[in-house]
């Protein structure tokens, strides 16, 4: 839960290679917090990171296995 009356509590869990779970909480008595807005900002930031990092990941995977290089067997 939130540590301060006007703050948020955030926990997360990495589940496997492609899943993240977040729990966001705040006190309803605070006019300074907005849990749905805070969660939406986390989601937006993660989607932005994925958009920027996916091309790099695909390029790295292509460089590893798609080059046609490697060892040849000879008889």
N, CA, C and O atoms as a CHARMM CRD file, in Angstrom:
* protein
*
  300
    1    1 UNK  N      0.80500  -1.18300   0.00000 PROA 1      0.00000
    2    1 UNK  CA     0.00000   0.00000   0.00000 PROA 1      0.00000
    3    1 UNK  C      0.85600   1.25800   0.00000 PROA 1      0.00000
    4    1 UNK  O      2.08100   1.17900   0.08000 PROA 1      0.00000
    5    2 UNK  N      0.22300   2.40100  -0.08800 PROA 2      0.00000
    6    2 UNK  CA     0.95600   3.66000  -0.10200 PROA 2      0.00000
    7    2 UNK  C      1.66300   3.91200   1.22000 PROA 2      0.00000
    8    2 UNK  O      1.12200   3.62300   2.28700 PROA 2      0.00000
    9    3 UNK  N      2.86200   4.44500   1.14600 PROA 3      0.00000
   10    3 UNK  CA     3.65600   4.75500   2.33400 PROA 3      0.00000
   11    3 UNK  C      3.22200   6.08700   2.92800 PROA 3      0.00000
   12    3 UNK  O      3.17400   6.23900   4.14900 PROA 3      0.00000
   13    4 UNK  N      2.90700   7.04900   2.07400 PROA 4      0.00000
   14    4 UNK  CA     2.47800   8.37400   2.50900 PROA 4      0.00000
   15    4 UNK  C      0.99400   8.56300   2.18200 PROA 4      0.00000
   16    4 UNK  O      0.47100   7.92800   1.26600 PROA 4      0.00000
   17    5 UNK  N      0.33200   9.42100   2.92100 PROA 5      0.00000
   18    5 UNK  CA    -1.09500   9.66300   2.69000 PROA 5      0.00000
   19    5 UNK  C     -1.38200  10.20700   1.29800 PROA 5      0.00000
   20    5 UNK  O     -2.46100   9.97500   0.75300 PROA 5      0.00000
   21    6 UNK  N     -0.42600  10.92900   0.71700 PROA 6      0.00000
   22    6 UNK  CA    -0.63400  11.50000  -0.61600 PROA 6      0.00000
   23    6 UNK  C      0.24200  10.83000  -1.66800 PROA 6      0.00000
   24    6 UNK  O      0.61000  11.44500  -2.66900 PROA 6      0.00000
   25    7 UNK  N      0.57100   9.56100  -1.42800 PROA 7      0.00000
   26    7 UNK  CA     1.43600   8.82600  -2.35300 PROA 7      0.00000
   27    7 UNK  C      0.77000   7.56700  -2.88500 PROA 7      0.00000
   28    7 UNK  O     -0.43000   7.35200  -2.71200 PROA 7      0.00000
   29    8 UNK  N      1.57400   6.75000  -3.53000 PROA 8      0.00000
   30    8 UNK  CA     1.09700   5.51600  -4.14400 PROA 8      0.00000
   31    8 UNK  C      1.86300   4.33200  -3.58500 PROA 8      0.00000
   32    8 UNK  O      2.98300   4.46200  -3.09300 PROA 8      0.00000
   33    9 UNK  N      1.23000   3.18400  -3.67400 PROA 9      0.00000
   34    9 UNK  CA     1.90500   1.92300  -3.42800 PROA 9      0.00000
   35    9 UNK  C      1.96200   1.19100  -4.75200 PROA 9      0.00000
   36    9 UNK  O      0.94400   1.06100  -5.43300 PROA 9      0.00000
   37   10 UNK  N      3.14000   0.71000  -5.12800 PROA 10     0.00000
   38   10 UNK  CA     3.29300   0.01500  -6.40900 PROA 10     0.00000
   39   10 UNK  C      4.10100  -1.24300  -6.18300 PROA 10     0.00000
   40   10 UNK  O      5.17000  -1.21600  -5.57400 PROA 10     0.00000
   41   11 UNK  N      3.57500  -2.34500  -6.68300 PROA 11     0.00000
   42   11 UNK  CA     4.35500  -3.58400  -6.69200 PROA 11     0.00000
   43   11 UNK  C      4.24600  -4.16400  -8.09400 PROA 11     0.00000
   44   11 UNK  O      3.29600  -3.89100  -8.82900 PROA 11     0.00000
   45   12 UNK  N      5.23300  -4.96500  -8.44500 PROA 12     0.00000
   46   12 UNK  CA     5.20400  -5.57800  -9.76800 PROA 12     0.00000
   47   12 UNK  C      5.82200  -6.96200  -9.69400 PROA 12     0.00000
   48   12 UNK  O      6.56000  -7.28600  -8.76300 PROA 12     0.00000
   49   13 UNK  N      5.50500  -7.76800 -10.69300 PROA 13     0.00000
   50   13 UNK  CA     6.04400  -9.11300 -10.78200 PROA 13     0.00000
   51   13 UNK  C      6.35000  -9.41100 -12.25100 PROA 13     0.00000
   52   13 UNK  O      5.52800  -9.15900 -13.13100 PROA 13     0.00000
   53   14 UNK  N      7.52600  -9.94300 -12.49500 PROA 14     0.00000
   54   14 UNK  CA     7.89600 -10.39400 -13.83600 PROA 14     0.00000
   55   14 UNK  C      7.50800 -11.86100 -13.91200 PROA 14     0.00000
   56   14 UNK  O      7.99400 -12.68300 -13.13500 PROA 14     0.00000
   57   15 UNK  N      6.63000 -12.18300 -14.85100 PROA 15     0.00000
   58   15 UNK  CA     6.13100 -13.55400 -14.99400 PROA 15     0.00000
   59   15 UNK  C      6.56000 -14.09300 -16.35800 PROA 15     0.00000
   60   15 UNK  O      5.90100 -13.84200 -17.36700 PROA 15     0.00000
   61   16 UNK  N      7.64300 -14.81800 -16.37900 PROA 16     0.00000
   62   16 UNK  CA     8.13200 -15.36600 -17.63100 PROA 16     0.00000
   63   16 UNK  C      8.84500 -14.31700 -18.46400 PROA 16     0.00000
   64   16 UNK  O      9.37000 -13.33100 -17.94600 PROA 16     0.00000
   65   17 UNK  N      8.84900 -14.55400 -19.76200 PROA 17     0.00000
   66   17 UNK  CA     9.58000 -13.69100 -20.68700 PROA 17     0.00000
   67   17 UNK  C      8.75900 -12.51000 -21.20000 PROA 17     0.00000
   68   17 UNK  O      9.33200 -11.51700 -21.64900 PROA 17     0.00000
   69   18 UNK  N      7.44100 -12.59700 -21.14300 PROA 18     0.00000
   70   18 UNK  CA     6.63500 -11.57600 -21.82300 PROA 18     0.00000
   71   18 UNK  C      5.53800 -10.95500 -20.96600 PROA 18     0.00000
   72   18 UNK  O      4.70700 -10.21200 -21.48900 PROA 18     0.00000
   73   19 UNK  N      5.51200 -11.23100 -19.68700 PROA 19     0.00000
   74   19 UNK  CA     4.43300 -10.69100 -18.85300 PROA 19     0.00000
   75   19 UNK  C      4.96900  -9.92200 -17.65100 PROA 19     0.00000
   76   19 UNK  O      5.92400 -10.33600 -16.99400 PROA 19     0.00000
   77   20 UNK  N      4.32800  -8.79900 -17.39000 PROA 20     0.00000
   78   20 UNK  CA     4.56200  -8.01500 -16.18000 PROA 20     0.00000
   79   20 UNK  C      3.20800  -7.79500 -15.52200 PROA 20     0.00000
   80   20 UNK  O      2.23000  -7.47900 -16.19900 PROA 20     0.00000
   81   21 UNK  N      3.14800  -7.95900 -14.21900 PROA 21     0.00000
   82   21 UNK  CA     1.93500  -7.66700 -13.46600 PROA 21     0.00000
   83   21 UNK  C      2.22500  -6.51200 -12.52400 PROA 21     0.00000
   84   21 UNK  O      3.25800  -6.49500 -11.85500 PROA 21     0.00000
   85   22 UNK  N      1.31500  -5.54700 -12.47000 PROA 22     0.00000
   86   22 UNK  CA     1.45200  -4.39000 -11.59400 PROA 22     0.00000
   87   22 UNK  C      0.24800  -4.30000 -10.67300 PROA 22     0.00000
   88   22 UNK  O     -0.87500  -4.62500 -11.05900 PROA 22     0.00000
   89   23 UNK  N      0.49700  -3.85800  -9.46200 PROA 23     0.00000
   90   23 UNK  CA    -0.56700  -3.50900  -8.52800 PROA 23     0.00000
   91   23 UNK  C     -0.27500  -2.08700  -8.06900 PROA 23     0.00000
   92   23 UNK  O      0.80500  -1.80000  -7.55200 PROA 23     0.00000
   93   24 UNK  N     -1.24700  -1.20000  -8.26200 PROA 24     0.00000
   94   24 UNK  CA    -1.09500   0.20000  -7.87300 PROA 24     0.00000
   95   24 UNK  C     -2.21500   0.53800  -6.89500 PROA 24     0.00000
   96   24 UNK  O     -3.38000   0.22200  -7.13700 PROA 24     0.00000
   97   25 UNK  N     -1.85200   1.18300  -5.79000 PROA 25     0.00000
   98   25 UNK  CA    -2.86000   1.57700  -4.81200 PROA 25     0.00000
   99   25 UNK  C     -2.56000   2.97600  -4.28500 PROA 25     0.00000
  100   25 UNK  O     -1.42600   3.45100  -4.33900 PROA 25     0.00000
  101   26 UNK  N     -3.60100   3.61800  -3.77900 PROA 26     0.00000
  102   26 UNK  CA    -3.46900   4.92100  -3.12400 PROA 26     0.00000
  103   26 UNK  C     -4.64700   5.06900  -2.16800 PROA 26     0.00000
  104   26 UNK  O     -5.60600   4.29900  -2.21500 PROA 26     0.00000
  105   27 UNK  N     -4.55600   6.05300  -1.31900 PROA 27     0.00000
  106   27 UNK  CA    -5.63900   6.28900  -0.36000 PROA 27     0.00000
  107   27 UNK  C     -6.72300   7.13800  -1.01100 PROA 27     0.00000
  108   27 UNK  O     -6.44500   8.17700  -1.60900 PROA 27     0.00000
  109   28 UNK  N     -7.93900   6.68400  -0.88500 PROA 28     0.00000
  110   28 UNK  CA    -9.06200   7.43200  -1.46600 PROA 28     0.00000
  111   28 UNK  C     -9.23700   8.79900  -0.81600 PROA 28     0.00000
  112   28 UNK  O     -9.78600   9.71700  -1.42600 PROA 28     0.00000
  113   29 UNK  N     -8.77600   8.92900   0.40300 PROA 29     0.00000
  114   29 UNK  CA    -8.94400  10.19600   1.12700 PROA 29     0.00000
  115   29 UNK  C     -8.06500  11.31600   0.57100 PROA 29     0.00000
  116   29 UNK  O     -8.28400  12.48800   0.87900 PROA 29     0.00000
  117   30 UNK  N     -7.07100  10.95900  -0.24700 PROA 30     0.00000
  118   30 UNK  CA    -6.16900  11.98000  -0.79400 PROA 30     0.00000
  119   30 UNK  C     -6.70100  12.52700  -2.10600 PROA 30     0.00000
  120   30 UNK  O     -7.04400  11.77000  -3.01400 PROA 30     0.00000
  121   31 UNK  N     -6.76700  13.85000  -2.19700 PROA 31     0.00000
  122   31 UNK  CA    -7.16200  14.49600  -3.45500 PROA 31     0.00000
  123   31 UNK  C     -5.96700  14.60700  -4.41200 PROA 31     0.00000
  124   31 UNK  O     -6.13100  14.95700  -5.58100 PROA 31     0.00000
  125   32 UNK  N     -4.76200  14.30400  -3.90400 PROA 32     0.00000
  126   32 UNK  CA    -3.54000  14.43300  -4.72100 PROA 32     0.00000
  127   32 UNK  C     -3.26300  13.18800  -5.55600 PROA 32     0.00000
  128   32 UNK  O     -2.44300  13.23700  -6.47400 PROA 32     0.00000
  129   33 UNK  N     -3.92600  12.07900  -5.25900 PROA 33     0.00000
  130   33 UNK  CA    -3.62700  10.83400  -5.97300 PROA 33     0.00000
  131   33 UNK  C     -4.78600  10.42700  -6.87300 PROA 33     0.00000
  132   33 UNK  O     -5.94600  10.75300  -6.61800 PROA 33     0.00000
  133   34 UNK  N     -4.43800   9.70900  -7.92900 PROA 34     0.00000
  134   34 UNK  CA    -5.42100   9.20000  -8.88400 PROA 34     0.00000
  135   34 UNK  C     -4.86800   7.87500  -9.40400 PROA 34     0.00000
  136   34 UNK  O     -4.10300   7.84900 -10.36800 PROA 34     0.00000
  137   35 UNK  N     -5.25900   6.78400  -8.76200 PROA 35     0.00000
  138   35 UNK  CA    -4.70300   5.46900  -9.08900 PROA 35     0.00000
  139   35 UNK  C     -4.91200   5.08700 -10.55800 PROA 35     0.00000
  140   35 UNK  O     -3.94900   4.65800 -11.19300 PROA 35     0.00000
  141   36 UNK  N     -6.10800   5.21800 -11.13200 PROA 36     0.00000
  142   36 UNK  CA    -6.26700   4.85900 -12.55000 PROA 36     0.00000
  143   36 UNK  C     -5.35500   5.66700 -13.47700 PROA 36     0.00000
  144   36 UNK  O     -4.80800   5.12600 -14.43800 PROA 36     0.00000
  145   37 UNK  N     -5.19200   6.95600 -13.18800 PROA 37     0.00000
  146   37 UNK  CA    -4.30600   7.79300 -14.02300 PROA 37     0.00000
  147   37 UNK  C     -2.85600   7.34300 -13.87900 PROA 37     0.00000
  148   37 UNK  O     -2.12900   7.26600 -14.86900 PROA 37     0.00000
  149   38 UNK  N     -2.43200   7.04500 -12.65100 PROA 38     0.00000
  150   38 UNK  CA    -1.06000   6.59300 -12.42000 PROA 38     0.00000
  151   38 UNK  C     -0.80700   5.27300 -13.15400 PROA 38     0.00000
  152   38 UNK  O      0.22600   5.10800 -13.80300 PROA 38     0.00000
  153   39 UNK  N     -1.75500   4.33200 -13.04800 PROA 39     0.00000
  154   39 UNK  CA    -1.63000   3.04900 -13.74500 PROA 39     0.00000
  155   39 UNK  C     -1.56700   3.26700 -15.25900 PROA 39     0.00000
  156   39 UNK  O     -0.75800   2.63800 -15.94200 PROA 39     0.00000
  157   40 UNK  N     -2.41200   4.15100 -15.78100 PROA 40     0.00000
  158   40 UNK  CA    -2.40400   4.43500 -17.22300 PROA 40     0.00000
  159   40 UNK  C     -1.06000   5.00800 -17.65900 PROA 40     0.00000
  160   40 UNK  O     -0.58700   4.70600 -18.75500 PROA 40     0.00000
  161   41 UNK  N     -0.44100   5.82800 -16.81700 PROA 41     0.00000
  162   41 UNK  CA     0.88300   6.37700 -17.14500 PROA 41     0.00000
  163   41 UNK  C      1.94800   5.29000 -17.14900 PROA 41     0.00000
  164   41 UNK  O      2.84800   5.31400 -17.98900 PROA 41     0.00000
  165   42 UNK  N      1.86400   4.34000 -16.22900 PROA 42     0.00000
  166   42 UNK  CA     2.79500   3.20500 -16.24100 PROA 42     0.00000
  167   42 UNK  C      2.61500   2.40600 -17.52800 PROA 42     0.00000
  168   42 UNK  O      3.58500   2.05800 -18.20100 PROA 42     0.00000
  169   43 UNK  N      1.36600   2.12300 -17.85300 PROA 43     0.00000
  170   43 UNK  CA     1.07900   1.34700 -19.06800 PROA 43     0.00000
  171   43 UNK  C      1.59700   2.06500 -20.31800 PROA 43     0.00000
  172   43 UNK  O      2.20000   1.44400 -21.19300 PROA 43     0.00000
  173   44 UNK  N      1.35700   3.37000 -20.39200 PROA 44     0.00000
  174   44 UNK  CA     1.81700   4.15400 -21.54400 PROA 44     0.00000
  175   44 UNK  C      3.34400   4.11700 -21.64700 PROA 44     0.00000
  176   44 UNK  O      3.89200   3.97500 -22.74000 PROA 44     0.00000
  177   45 UNK  N      4.02100   4.24500 -20.51600 PROA 45     0.00000
  178   45 UNK  CA     5.48600   4.21600 -20.51800 PROA 45     0.00000
  179   45 UNK  C      6.00100   2.85700 -20.96700 PROA 45     0.00000
  180   45 UNK  O      6.96400   2.78300 -21.73000 PROA 45     0.00000
  181   46 UNK  N      5.37000   1.77700 -20.50200 PROA 46     0.00000
  182   46 UNK  CA     5.81100   0.43400 -20.89800 PROA 46     0.00000
  183   46 UNK  C      5.57500   0.19100 -22.38900 PROA 46     0.00000
  184   46 UNK  O      6.41900  -0.39700 -23.06500 PROA 46     0.00000
  185   47 UNK  N      4.44000   0.63700 -22.89600 PROA 47     0.00000
  186   47 UNK  CA     4.16600   0.47300 -24.33400 PROA 47     0.00000
  187   47 UNK  C      5.15100   1.28300 -25.16900 PROA 47     0.00000
  188   47 UNK  O      5.58500   0.83500 -26.23000 PROA 47     0.00000
  189   48 UNK  N      5.49900   2.46200 -24.69500 PROA 48     0.00000
  190   48 UNK  CA     6.48400   3.28800 -25.39800 PROA 48     0.00000
  191   48 UNK  C      7.85100   2.59500 -25.40000 PROA 48     0.00000
  192   48 UNK  O      8.55100   2.59800 -26.41200 PROA 48     0.00000
  193   49 UNK  N      8.22000   2.01000 -24.27600 PROA 49     0.00000
  194   49 UNK  CA     9.49400   1.28200 -24.20900 PROA 49     0.00000
  195   49 UNK  C      9.48100   0.09500 -25.16500 PROA 49     0.00000
  196   49 UNK  O     10.46700  -0.15400 -25.85800 PROA 49     0.00000
  197   50 UNK  N      8.36500  -0.64400 -25.20800 PROA 50     0.00000
  198   50 UNK  CA     8.27700  -1.79300 -26.11700 PROA 50     0.00000
  199   50 UNK  C      8.40900  -1.34900 -27.56600 PROA 50     0.00000
  200   50 UNK  O      9.10400  -1.98600 -28.35800 PROA 50     0.00000
  201   51 UNK  N      7.73600  -0.24800 -27.91200 PROA 51     0.00000
  202   51 UNK  CA     7.79000   0.26800 -29.29200 PROA 51     0.00000
  203   51 UNK  C      9.22700   0.60500 -29.68900 PROA 51     0.00000
  204   51 UNK  O      9.63200   0.37100 -30.82800 PROA 51     0.00000
  205   52 UNK  N      9.98500   1.14700 -28.75800 PROA 52     0.00000
  206   52 UNK  CA    11.36400   1.53500 -29.05600 PROA 52     0.00000
  207   52 UNK  C     12.33400   0.35800 -29.01500 PROA 52     0.00000
  208   52 UNK  O     13.33100   0.35300 -29.73700 PROA 52     0.00000
  209   53 UNK  N     12.05500  -0.63300 -28.18000 PROA 53     0.00000
  210   53 UNK  CA    13.00200  -1.73500 -28.01000 PROA 53     0.00000
  211   53 UNK  C     12.75200  -2.93000 -28.92700 PROA 53     0.00000
  212   53 UNK  O     13.69600  -3.65200 -29.24900 PROA 53     0.00000
  213   54 UNK  N     11.51200  -3.16000 -29.35700 PROA 54     0.00000
  214   54 UNK  CA    11.22700  -4.31100 -30.21200 PROA 54     0.00000
  215   54 UNK  C     12.06100  -4.32900 -31.49100 PROA 54     0.00000
  216   54 UNK  O     12.57600  -5.38900 -31.84700 PROA 54     0.00000
  217   55 UNK  N     12.21700  -3.21500 -32.19500 PROA 55     0.00000
  218   55 UNK  CA    13.05800  -3.26000 -33.40700 PROA 55     0.00000
  219   55 UNK  C     14.49500  -3.68600 -33.09600 PROA 55     0.00000
  220   55 UNK  O     15.11200  -4.39100 -33.89400 PROA 55     0.00000
  221   56 UNK  N     15.02600  -3.27500 -31.96700 PROA 56     0.00000
  222   56 UNK  CA    16.38500  -3.68200 -31.59600 PROA 56     0.00000
  223   56 UNK  C     16.45600  -5.16900 -31.31000 PROA 56     0.00000
  224   56 UNK  O     17.42000  -5.83700 -31.68300 PROA 56     0.00000
  225   57 UNK  N     15.42800  -5.68800 -30.64400 PROA 57     0.00000
  226   57 UNK  CA    15.37600  -7.11300 -30.33800 PROA 57     0.00000
  227   57 UNK  C     15.28200  -7.94500 -31.61800 PROA 57     0.00000
  228   57 UNK  O     15.96700  -8.95800 -31.76400 PROA 57     0.00000
  229   58 UNK  N     14.43100  -7.50700 -32.53700 PROA 58     0.00000
  230   58 UNK  CA    14.28600  -8.23100 -33.81300 PROA 58     0.00000
  231   58 UNK  C     15.57900  -8.18500 -34.61300 PROA 58     0.00000
  232   58 UNK  O     15.95800  -9.18000 -35.22900 PROA 58     0.00000
  233   59 UNK  N     16.25100  -7.06000 -34.61200 PROA 59     0.00000
  234   59 UNK  CA    17.51700  -6.93100 -35.33400 PROA 59     0.00000
  235   59 UNK  C     18.57600  -7.83700 -34.72700 PROA 59     0.00000
  236   59 UNK  O     19.35200  -8.45500 -35.45600 PROA 59     0.00000
  237   60 UNK  N     18.61800  -7.92300 -33.40800 PROA 60     0.00000
  238   60 UNK  CA    19.60000  -8.77700 -32.73700 PROA 60     0.00000
  239   60 UNK  C     19.33100 -10.25000 -33.03400 PROA 60     0.00000
  240   60 UNK  O     20.26600 -11.02100 -33.25000 PROA 60     0.00000
  241   61 UNK  N     18.05900 -10.64300 -33.04500 PROA 61     0.00000
  242   61 UNK  CA    17.71200 -12.03000 -33.36100 PROA 61     0.00000
  243   61 UNK  C     18.07600 -12.36100 -34.80300 PROA 61     0.00000
  244   61 UNK  O     18.56200 -13.45600 -35.08600 PROA 61     0.00000
  245   62 UNK  N     17.84600 -11.42600 -35.71000 PROA 62     0.00000
  246   62 UNK  CA    18.18500 -11.63400 -37.11500 PROA 62     0.00000
  247   62 UNK  C     19.68000 -11.76700 -37.33100 PROA 62     0.00000
  248   62 UNK  O     20.11700 -12.52800 -38.19400 PROA 62     0.00000
  249   63 UNK  N     20.46400 -11.04000 -36.56100 PROA 63     0.00000
  250   63 UNK  CA    21.92000 -11.09000 -36.69000 PROA 63     0.00000
  251   63 UNK  C     22.47400 -12.40800 -36.17000 PROA 63     0.00000
  252   63 UNK  O     23.51300 -12.87400 -36.63900 PROA 63     0.00000
  253   64 UNK  N     21.78500 -13.01400 -35.20100 PROA 64     0.00000
  254   64 UNK  CA    22.27200 -14.27300 -34.62500 PROA 64     0.00000
  255   64 UNK  C     22.05700 -15.45200 -35.56500 PROA 64     0.00000
  256   64 UNK  O     22.97000 -16.24700 -35.79100 PROA 64     0.00000
  257   65 UNK  N     20.83300 -15.56600 -36.12000 PROA 65     0.00000
  258   65 UNK  CA    20.53300 -16.78300 -36.84600 PROA 65     0.00000
  259   65 UNK  C     20.24300 -16.61900 -38.31400 PROA 65     0.00000
  260   65 UNK  O     20.14400 -17.61800 -39.02600 PROA 65     0.00000
  261   66 UNK  N     20.10200 -15.41900 -38.79200 PROA 66     0.00000
  262   66 UNK  CA    19.66800 -15.23700 -40.16500 PROA 66     0.00000
  263   66 UNK  C     20.76200 -14.92400 -41.15300 PROA 66     0.00000
  264   66 UNK  O     20.46400 -14.63300 -42.31200 PROA 66     0.00000
  265   67 UNK  N     22.01600 -14.96900 -40.74800 PROA 67     0.00000
  266   67 UNK  CA    23.09100 -14.55400 -41.63100 PROA 67     0.00000
  267   67 UNK  C     23.56700 -15.61000 -42.60300 PROA 67     0.00000
  268   67 UNK  O     24.31300 -15.29600 -43.53100 PROA 67     0.00000
  269   68 UNK  N     23.15500 -16.86000 -42.41500 PROA 68     0.00000
  270   68 UNK  CA    23.58700 -17.90800 -43.33300 PROA 68     0.00000
  271   68 UNK  C     24.99000 -18.40100 -43.06100 PROA 68     0.00000
  272   68 UNK  O     25.44600 -19.34700 -43.70300 PROA 68     0.00000
  273   69 UNK  N     25.67300 -17.79100 -42.13800 PROA 69     0.00000
  274   69 UNK  CA    27.03100 -18.22600 -41.80700 PROA 69     0.00000
  275   69 UNK  C     26.97800 -19.43200 -40.89000 PROA 69     0.00000
  276   69 UNK  O     25.90000 -19.88400 -40.50500 PROA 69     0.00000
  277   70 UNK  N     28.10300 -19.93000 -40.55300 PROA 70     0.00000
  278   70 UNK  CA    28.15600 -21.09600 -39.67700 PROA 70     0.00000
  279   70 UNK  C     29.13400 -22.09800 -40.22000 PROA 70     0.00000
  280   70 UNK  O     29.79100 -21.87500 -41.23700 PROA 70     0.00000
  281   71 UNK  N     29.21700 -23.19100 -39.53200 PROA 71     0.00000
  282   71 UNK  CA    30.18400 -24.20000 -39.97000 PROA 71     0.00000
  283   71 UNK  C     29.56300 -25.11900 -41.01900 PROA 71     0.00000
  284   71 UNK  O     28.36200 -25.39000 -41.00400 PROA 71     0.00000
  285   72 UNK  N     30.41000 -25.58800 -41.92400 PROA 72     0.00000
  286   72 UNK  CA    29.98700 -26.52500 -42.95200 PROA 72     0.00000
  287   72 UNK  C     30.60500 -27.87500 -42.64600 PROA 72     0.00000
  288   72 UNK  O     31.75100 -27.96900 -42.20500 PROA 72     0.00000
  289   73 UNK  N     29.82300 -28.92100 -42.88800 PROA 73     0.00000
  290   73 UNK  CA    30.36600 -30.27300 -42.71400 PROA 73     0.00000
  291   73 UNK  C     31.07000 -30.68600 -43.98500 PROA 73     0.00000
  292   73 UNK  O     30.57500 -30.44700 -45.08600 PROA 73     0.00000
  293   74 UNK  N     32.21000 -31.29800 -43.83300 PROA 74     0.00000
  294   74 UNK  CA    32.91800 -31.82400 -44.98800 PROA 74     0.00000
  295   74 UNK  C     33.10300 -33.31800 -44.78900 PROA 74     0.00000
  296   74 UNK  O     33.18700 -33.80400 -43.66100 PROA 74     0.00000
  297   75 UNK  N     33.16300 -34.03600 -45.89500 PROA 75     0.00000
  298   75 UNK  CA    33.33400 -35.49700 -45.82400 PROA 75     0.00000
  299   75 UNK  C     34.75400 -35.88100 -45.92500 PROA 75     0.00000
  300   75 UNK  O     35.07700 -37.06800 -45.88400 PROA 75     0.00000
